[in-house]
Amino acid sequence: MVQAYILIQTEVGRAALAAATIAEISGVASSEEVSGPYDVIVRVDAADASHLTDDVLPQIQKVDGITRTLTCPVVTSTR
């Protein structure tokens, strides 16, 4: 499984609707409106990297009002 956080900037006043719309996308574990340099933070749980990049991310990027995304894959280390 691949997990990632996606930091999203939206047009002014579009964050709440974008977060709610994204929450309905398959693979999205959580989608929350936040304050700061980004407007929405999304956590994705994907089967593998190709599912993340080929299926989930394009659906998120199509949501109305999104102007920019930054994907941060979770890196886990084994000790």
Secondary structure, 3 states (H helix, E strand, C coil): CEEEEEEEEECCCCHHHHHHHHHCCCCEEEEEECCCCCCEEEEEEECCHHHHHHHHHHHHHCCCCEEEEEEEECCCCCC
